[in-house]
Amino acid sequence: MAKRGRHSASNGKDSFIGSQVRESDISYARQPRHAKQPDAYEPEQAKRVDRAIEPEFAKPVLDRASVPSPALARSPESQYYGRGNYGSNATGPNARAVPRRGGTGKRVALVIGFFVIGVIIALSAYALWFSTMLNNALAPSSETLKAVDQQLVAAPVNQPFYMLLLGSDSREGSGTSTSVTEQGDQQRSDVIMLARIDAPNKQVTLVTVPRDTPYTMPDGSVQKINETYNVGGAALTIKAVSEVTGAPISHYANVHISELEAIVDSLGGIEVHVDRQLTVKDALTGETIVLSEGTQTLNGQQAQAFVRARHEYNKKGESQDGSRQSNVRTFTQAVVKKVLDRPVTELPGTILNLAQYVETDLTAADLVSLGVSFAGGGLKMYSCTGPTEGYTAEEYGGIWLCYPNPEGWAELMRQVDAGLEPKSIDYESTQIVPNTV
C-alpha cells in the first residue's frame, strides 16, 4: 500500500493523513515512466476509490514534482496528472513532453571543438609558412651545400656537437692585408670560431682559430688558414679547422662582416665592455669611429668597429689578432644573450629577421629547437683561443704565421671536449719554432 504525506484537499477545508487507496485503483501511478497510459484520465475514472474507506472528496493525490506551476496545481485539471503521463508515450489532453537535456552543452562542446581545430590549422599553416621562409633565407646555394655536406659529420642525438662560425670579409676595400697574394677577391674568413654547443646543459664554448694558423693547402702550399675560404669556400675551411683542432664538425654558419651592422641594429644594439679607447676607420664609408672605454651599448657601425680593431692592441706582450678575436667572441656572446633575452613568443620572429644575414646548413626546425632549449636563462658561455704566437715565415713568402703547435691544440681541445672552462695553457712550451727563426 502506498503511504502518502499530509496534503490539502482540493476545497481547502478538509485534510487527511496516511490515506489508503487501493493499488488497483491507482496502479497507473506506479507504471514505468515511458509505459503507455490510458487514452485519458477522465474525471469518472479518477473517482474510482473505495468510498467505504475514503471520504467522498478523495482523489488520487498528486506528485507535486509533476506540477509545472502553482497556478496549474490549483486548477481542476491538475489533479489528473499522474506519474508517467509525459514523454514520447504520453497520451491525453494533459500529456507533457520531456524537456531535452544537454542540448546547450553539446552546442558549446561543438563550438569549442571547431575553435580548437581552427587554431590547430592556423598554427600548422603558420609553422609551414615560417619554416619555408626561414629555410629559404638560411639555405646556401645547392653547390655550396653539396660541398659542405661532404665535410660535415652527423651530430649525435641529445649530445654536444661542434659548429663552425665564419665571418667572411667580402666588402670592397675591407681587406686586412697589403700582400697581393693574400688579397684574392676579398673573400677570406677573418673570423673563424669553433663552437661546442651543449643544449642539454645550456653551455656554449667558443674557440677562436687564429686566422694566421698555418695550413697546407690542396696544392701543397702553406698559407694562413683564413685563405682556405678564398680557395675552397666554407667546405675547405671546415676541413682545415677539423684537421687542426681534431674536432668533428656537424654544422656551420657564415656571416659577412659587412652585415654585422644590420644584425646589431635589428636587435636594437648590444652591450659590451670596451677595455680601452678604440679608433677605427670604417673601410666602407671612410668615417673614423671612436669608442670610449667602458661598458656601453653599441649600434651596428660601432659594433663593426669593435670587432675590427687591432692596431690599438700594441702593448708589450699583446697579440693584435688575439685581442681582435677576443672582441669577436665578446661580440658573439652579446648577440646570443640579446636574442635569448627575448620572450619565447618572439623567438621565431627574431630568428627569421636575423636569418637574412646568415648562411647555414641548419634548418628552421634545428634553429627553433636550439632557441627554445637555450631560452629562459641559465646559459653558460666559455671562450678561449688557440695558439697565437708567430713569426715572419720567409720560407713561405714572408707572410706572418703562427707557430705550428699540435700539442697545444690537443690540450686545449681536451678541456673543451670535457665541457670544462678552458684554463690558461702554456702554448710556448709546446710550439714548434722553425730553424729559420
C-alpha positions as CSV (number, residue, x, y, z in Angstrom):
1,M,0.0,0.0,0.0
2,A,1.3,3.4,-0.8
3,K,1.8,5.8,2.0
4,R,1.2,9.5,1.4
5,G,2.1,12.5,3.4
6,R,0.0,15.4,4.6
7,H,-1.9,17.0,1.8
8,S,-4.6,19.7,1.5
9,A,-7.9,18.7,-0.1
10,S,-8.9,20.5,-3.3
11,N,-11.6,22.5,-1.5
12,G,-9.0,23.8,1.1
13,K,-11.3,22.9,4.1
14,D,-10.6,19.2,4.9
15,S,-7.4,17.1,5.0
16,F,-6.3,13.6,5.7
17,I,-3.1,11.8,6.8
18,G,-2.0,8.5,5.5
19,S,-5.0,7.9,3.3
20,Q,-5.1,4.5,1.8
21,V,-6.0,3.9,-1.8
22,R,-6.4,0.5,-3.5
23,E,-3.4,-0.2,-5.6
24,S,-5.6,-1.5,-8.4
25,D,-7.4,1.8,-8.5
26,I,-4.3,4.0,-9.0
27,S,-2.0,1.4,-10.5
28,Y,-1.1,3.9,-13.1
29,A,0.9,5.9,-10.5
30,R,3.4,3.1,-10.4
31,Q,3.7,2.4,-14.1
32,P,7.2,2.9,-15.7
33,R,7.9,6.4,-16.9
34,H,7.5,5.5,-20.5
35,A,4.8,3.0,-20.2
36,K,1.8,3.6,-22.4
37,Q,-1.0,5.2,-20.4
38,P,-4.7,5.0,-20.9
39,D,-6.2,7.3,-23.6
40,A,-7.1,9.9,-21.0
41,Y,-7.5,10.3,-17.3
42,E,-11.2,11.1,-17.2
43,P,-12.8,12.5,-14.0
44,E,-15.0,9.5,-13.8
45,Q,-12.1,7.1,-13.8
46,A,-10.2,9.2,-11.3
47,K,-13.1,8.9,-8.8
48,R,-12.7,5.2,-8.5
49,V,-11.8,4.9,-4.9
50,D,-13.0,2.8,-2.0
51,R,-15.8,5.0,-0.7
52,A,-16.1,2.7,2.3
53,I,-12.6,3.7,3.4
54,E,-12.0,7.1,1.9
55,P,-14.0,10.3,2.1
56,E,-16.1,11.2,-0.9
57,F,-13.8,14.0,-1.9
58,A,-10.7,11.8,-2.0
59,K,-9.0,11.7,-5.4
60,P,-5.6,10.4,-6.4
61,V,-3.0,12.5,-4.7
62,L,-0.8,14.5,-7.0
63,D,3.0,14.3,-7.1
64,R,3.9,17.9,-6.7
65,A,7.1,17.4,-8.6
66,S,5.0,16.8,-11.6
67,V,3.1,20.0,-11.3
68,P,4.7,22.7,-13.5
69,S,3.5,25.7,-11.6
70,P,1.4,26.8,-8.6
71,A,-1.3,28.0,-10.9
72,L,-1.6,24.6,-12.5
73,A,-1.6,22.9,-9.1
74,R,-4.7,24.8,-8.2
75,S,-6.5,24.2,-11.4
76,P,-9.1,21.4,-11.7
77,E,-7.1,19.8,-14.5
78,S,-4.0,19.5,-12.4
79,Q,-5.4,16.6,-10.3
80,Y,-5.5,14.4,-13.4
81,Y,-1.7,14.5,-13.9
82,G,-0.2,11.2,-13.0
83,R,3.3,9.8,-13.0
84,G,4.4,8.6,-16.4
85,N,2.0,10.9,-18.3
86,Y,4.8,12.6,-20.2
87,G,7.4,11.7,-22.8
88,S,7.0,10.1,-26.2
89,N,4.3,7.7,-25.0
90,A,2.2,10.3,-23.1
91,T,-1.5,10.5,-24.1
92,G,-4.5,12.5,-23.2
93,P,-5.1,16.3,-23.2
94,N,-2.7,16.8,-20.3
95,A,0.2,14.9,-21.8
96,R,3.6,16.6,-21.4
97,A,6.8,16.3,-23.4
98,V,10.1,15.6,-21.6
99,P,12.4,18.6,-22.0
100,R,15.6,17.8,-23.8
101,R,18.7,17.9,-21.6
102,G,22.2,18.5,-22.7
103,G,21.4,20.4,-25.9
104,T,23.2,23.6,-24.8
105,G,26.2,21.6,-23.6
106,K,26.6,19.8,-26.9
107,R,26.4,23.1,-28.8
108,V,29.1,24.6,-26.6
109,A,31.3,21.5,-27.0
110,L,30.9,21.7,-30.8
111,V,31.9,25.4,-30.8
112,I,34.9,24.7,-28.6
113,G,35.9,21.7,-30.8
114,F,35.7,23.8,-34.0
115,F,37.6,26.6,-32.4
116,V,40.4,24.2,-31.3
117,I,40.5,22.7,-34.8
118,G,40.7,26.2,-36.3
119,V,43.6,27.1,-34.0
120,I,45.5,24.0,-34.9
121,I,45.0,24.6,-38.6
122,A,46.1,28.2,-38.2
123,L,49.2,27.2,-36.2
124,S,50.1,24.5,-38.7
125,A,49.8,26.9,-41.6
126,Y,51.9,29.5,-39.8
127,A,54.5,26.8,-38.9
128,L,54.7,25.7,-42.5
129,W,55.0,29.3,-43.7
130,F,57.6,30.1,-41.1
131,S,59.7,27.0,-41.9
132,T,59.6,27.7,-45.6
133,M,60.6,31.3,-45.2
134,L,63.4,30.6,-42.7
135,N,64.8,27.7,-44.8
136,N,64.8,29.8,-47.9
137,A,66.6,32.7,-46.0
138,L,69.2,30.4,-44.4
139,A,70.0,27.9,-47.2
140,P,73.3,28.3,-49.0
141,S,73.5,27.6,-52.7
142,S,73.0,24.0,-53.7
143,E,76.6,23.8,-54.9
144,T,77.9,25.1,-51.5
145,L,75.6,22.8,-49.6
146,K,76.7,19.8,-51.6
147,A,80.3,20.7,-50.9
148,V,80.0,21.2,-47.1
149,D,77.9,18.1,-46.7
150,Q,80.9,16.1,-47.7
151,Q,82.9,17.6,-44.8
152,L,80.2,17.7,-42.1
153,V,79.5,14.7,-39.8
154,A,76.2,13.8,-38.3
155,A,75.5,15.4,-34.9
156,P,75.0,13.0,-32.0
157,V,71.4,12.9,-30.7
158,N,71.0,14.8,-27.4
159,Q,74.8,15.3,-27.1
160,P,77.1,18.2,-27.6
161,F,78.2,18.9,-31.1
162,Y,80.7,21.3,-32.9
163,M,79.6,24.1,-35.2
164,L,82.0,26.3,-37.2
165,L,81.2,30.0,-37.2
166,L,82.7,32.0,-40.1
167,G,82.9,35.8,-40.6
168,S,83.9,36.4,-44.2
169,D,85.3,39.8,-45.2
170,S,83.9,40.5,-48.6
171,R,83.5,44.2,-48.8
172,E,85.4,46.1,-51.4
173,G,88.4,47.8,-49.7
174,S,87.9,45.8,-46.5
175,G,90.9,43.6,-46.9
176,T,93.4,43.5,-44.0
177,S,96.5,42.5,-45.9
178,T,98.6,44.5,-48.4
179,S,100.0,41.4,-49.8
180,V,98.8,40.8,-53.4
181,T,99.0,37.0,-52.9
182,E,96.6,37.2,-49.9
183,Q,94.1,39.7,-51.3
184,G,92.3,37.4,-53.7
185,D,88.7,38.6,-54.2
186,Q,88.3,39.8,-50.6
187,Q,86.6,36.5,-49.6
188,R,88.8,35.4,-46.7
189,S,87.3,34.3,-43.4
190,D,88.9,36.7,-40.9
191,V,86.6,35.3,-38.2
192,I,86.9,31.6,-37.5
193,M,85.3,30.2,-34.4
194,L,84.7,26.7,-33.4
195,A,81.6,26.4,-31.1
196,R,80.9,23.5,-28.9
197,I,77.1,23.5,-28.3
198,D,75.7,21.6,-25.4
199,A,72.0,22.2,-25.4
200,P,71.0,19.8,-22.6
201,N,73.3,21.6,-20.2
202,K,72.8,25.1,-21.7
203,Q,76.5,25.6,-22.3
204,V,78.4,27.0,-25.3
205,T,82.2,27.1,-25.6
206,L,83.7,29.4,-28.3
207,V,87.2,28.5,-29.5
208,T,88.9,31.1,-31.8
209,V,91.1,29.6,-34.5
210,P,93.6,32.4,-35.2
211,R,93.5,33.4,-38.9
212,D,97.3,33.2,-39.0
213,T,97.3,29.5,-38.2
214,P,99.4,27.7,-40.8
215,Y,97.6,25.2,-43.1
216,T,98.8,23.2,-46.0
217,M,96.5,23.9,-49.0
218,P,95.4,21.2,-51.5
219,D,98.1,22.4,-53.9
220,G,100.8,21.8,-51.3
221,S,101.5,25.5,-50.5
222,V,101.4,26.7,-46.9
223,Q,99.0,29.6,-46.3
224,K,97.1,31.2,-43.4
225,I,94.1,29.2,-42.6
226,N,91.7,32.0,-43.4
227,E,92.8,31.7,-47.0
228,T,91.0,28.4,-47.3
229,Y,87.7,30.3,-47.6
230,N,89.0,32.2,-50.6
231,V,90.3,29.0,-52.3
232,G,87.6,26.4,-51.4
233,G,84.8,28.2,-49.7
234,A,83.2,27.1,-46.4
235,A,83.8,23.4,-47.3
236,L,87.6,23.7,-47.3
237,T,87.6,25.9,-44.2
238,I,85.5,23.2,-42.4
239,K,88.0,20.6,-43.5
240,A,91.0,22.7,-42.4
241,V,89.6,23.5,-38.9
242,S,88.7,19.9,-38.3
243,E,92.2,18.8,-39.1
244,V,93.9,21.5,-37.0
245,T,91.6,21.0,-33.9
246,G,90.7,17.4,-34.2
247,A,87.1,18.2,-33.7
248,P,84.3,16.6,-35.8
249,I,82.2,19.5,-37.2
250,S,78.5,18.9,-37.7
251,H,77.2,22.3,-38.7
252,Y,78.4,25.7,-40.0
253,A,77.2,29.2,-40.3
254,N,78.7,32.1,-42.3
255,V,78.1,35.8,-41.7
256,H,79.5,38.5,-43.9
257,I,81.3,41.1,-41.8
258,S,79.5,43.8,-43.7
259,E,76.2,42.5,-42.4
260,L,77.2,42.7,-38.7
261,E,76.0,46.2,-38.7
262,A,72.5,45.2,-39.8
263,I,72.3,42.4,-37.3
264,V,73.1,44.6,-34.4
265,D,70.7,47.3,-35.5
266,S,67.9,44.8,-35.9
267,L,68.4,43.8,-32.3
268,G,68.4,47.4,-31.0
269,G,72.1,47.4,-30.2
270,I,74.3,45.2,-28.0
271,E,76.0,45.8,-24.7
272,V,79.8,45.2,-24.4
273,H,82.7,46.3,-22.4
274,V,85.4,48.2,-24.2
275,D,88.7,47.9,-22.3
276,R,90.3,50.9,-23.9
277,Q,89.6,53.7,-26.3
278,L,89.5,52.4,-29.9
279,T,89.8,54.5,-33.0
280,V,88.9,52.6,-36.2
281,K,88.4,53.7,-39.8
282,D,85.2,52.3,-41.4
283,A,86.5,50.6,-44.5
284,L,83.3,51.2,-46.4
285,T,82.4,54.8,-45.5
286,G,85.9,56.1,-44.6
287,E,84.4,57.5,-41.4
288,T,86.5,57.4,-38.2
289,I,84.7,55.6,-35.4
290,V,85.8,56.3,-31.8
291,L,84.8,54.0,-29.0
292,S,85.3,55.2,-25.4
293,E,86.5,52.9,-22.7
294,G,83.8,51.3,-20.5
295,T,80.6,49.2,-20.7
296,Q,78.2,50.6,-23.3
297,T,75.6,49.8,-25.8
298,L,76.9,49.8,-29.4
299,N,74.9,50.4,-32.6
300,G,75.7,48.4,-35.7
301,Q,78.5,50.7,-37.0
302,Q,80.2,50.9,-33.6
303,A,79.9,47.1,-33.2
304,Q,81.6,46.6,-36.5
305,A,84.5,48.9,-35.5
306,F,84.7,47.0,-32.2
307,V,85.3,43.6,-33.9
308,R,87.8,45.0,-36.4
309,A,90.0,46.9,-34.1
310,R,93.6,45.6,-34.0
311,H,96.3,48.3,-34.0
312,E,95.3,49.7,-30.6
313,Y,96.4,46.5,-29.0
314,N,100.1,47.2,-29.2
315,K,101.2,46.9,-25.6
316,K,104.2,44.6,-24.9
317,G,103.1,41.0,-24.9
318,E,99.8,41.7,-26.6
319,S,98.7,39.9,-29.7
320,Q,96.9,42.1,-32.1
321,D,95.0,39.3,-33.8
322,G,94.4,37.6,-30.4
323,S,92.9,40.8,-29.0
324,R,90.7,41.3,-32.1
325,Q,89.5,37.7,-31.8
326,S,88.7,38.2,-28.1
327,N,86.5,41.2,-29.1
328,V,84.8,39.0,-31.7
329,R,84.0,36.4,-29.0
330,T,82.6,39.2,-26.8
331,F,80.5,40.4,-29.6
332,T,79.1,37.0,-30.3
333,Q,78.2,36.4,-26.7
334,A,76.4,39.8,-26.6
335,V,74.4,38.9,-29.7
336,V,73.4,35.5,-28.3
337,K,72.4,37.0,-25.0
338,K,70.3,39.7,-26.6
339,V,68.5,37.1,-28.7
340,L,67.8,34.7,-25.8
341,D,66.7,37.5,-23.6
342,R,63.7,37.9,-25.9
343,P,60.4,36.3,-24.8
344,V,59.9,32.8,-26.2
345,T,57.0,34.0,-28.2
346,E,59.3,36.5,-30.0
347,L,62.0,34.0,-30.9
348,P,60.5,32.8,-34.2
349,G,60.2,36.4,-35.5
350,T,63.7,37.3,-34.2
351,I,65.3,34.3,-35.8
352,L,63.5,34.9,-39.1
353,N,64.7,38.5,-39.1
354,L,68.3,37.5,-38.5
355,A,68.2,34.7,-41.0
356,Q,68.6,37.0,-43.9
357,Y,72.1,37.8,-42.8
358,V,73.2,34.2,-42.2
359,E,74.1,31.3,-44.4
360,T,73.9,27.9,-42.7
361,D,73.1,24.2,-43.2
362,L,70.8,24.3,-40.1
363,T,67.1,24.1,-40.8
364,A,64.3,26.1,-39.4
365,A,63.4,23.2,-37.1
366,D,67.0,23.0,-35.8
367,L,67.2,26.7,-35.0
368,V,63.9,26.9,-33.3
369,S,64.7,23.8,-31.2
370,L,68.1,25.3,-30.2
371,G,66.5,28.6,-29.4
372,V,63.9,27.0,-27.2
373,S,66.5,24.8,-25.5
374,F,68.6,27.8,-24.5
375,A,65.7,30.2,-23.7
376,G,64.8,31.0,-20.2
377,G,68.2,32.0,-18.8
378,G,70.9,29.9,-17.3
379,L,73.2,30.0,-20.3
380,K,76.9,29.3,-19.6
381,M,79.4,30.6,-22.2
382,Y,83.1,30.0,-22.2
383,S,85.6,31.4,-24.6
384,C,89.3,30.8,-25.5
385,T,91.7,31.0,-28.3
386,G,94.2,28.7,-29.9
387,P,98.0,29.4,-30.1
388,T,98.7,32.9,-31.4
389,E,102.4,33.4,-31.1
390,G,104.1,33.5,-34.5
391,Y,106.8,34.7,-36.8
392,T,107.5,36.1,-40.3
393,A,107.7,32.9,-42.4
394,E,110.3,33.8,-45.0
395,E,110.2,30.3,-46.3
396,Y,106.6,30.9,-47.3
397,G,106.9,34.2,-49.0
398,G,107.4,36.4,-45.8
399,I,103.8,36.1,-44.5
400,W,103.1,36.1,-40.8
401,L,102.2,32.7,-39.4
402,C,101.5,31.3,-36.0
403,Y,104.0,28.7,-34.8
404,P,102.8,25.1,-35.5
405,N,101.5,23.7,-32.2
406,P,99.6,20.4,-32.5
407,E,100.3,19.6,-28.8
408,G,98.9,22.9,-27.6
409,W,95.8,22.4,-29.7
410,A,95.3,18.9,-28.4
411,E,95.5,20.1,-24.7
412,L,93.0,22.9,-25.4
413,M,90.5,20.6,-27.1
414,R,90.8,18.0,-24.4
415,Q,89.4,20.6,-21.9
416,V,86.8,21.8,-24.4
417,D,85.6,18.3,-25.1
418,A,85.2,17.6,-21.4
419,G,82.9,20.7,-21.1
420,L,85.4,22.4,-18.8
421,E,86.1,26.1,-18.7
422,P,89.4,26.3,-20.7
423,K,92.3,27.2,-18.4
424,S,95.5,29.0,-19.4
425,I,97.7,26.8,-21.5
426,D,101.4,27.2,-21.8
427,Y,101.5,27.2,-25.6
428,E,105.1,28.5,-25.6
429,S,106.4,25.2,-24.2
430,T,104.7,23.1,-27.0
431,Q,105.0,25.4,-30.1
432,I,107.3,24.3,-32.9
433,V,109.8,27.0,-33.8
434,P,111.3,26.7,-37.3
435,N,115.1,26.7,-37.6
436,T,114.8,29.8,-39.8
437,V,113.7,31.9,-36.9
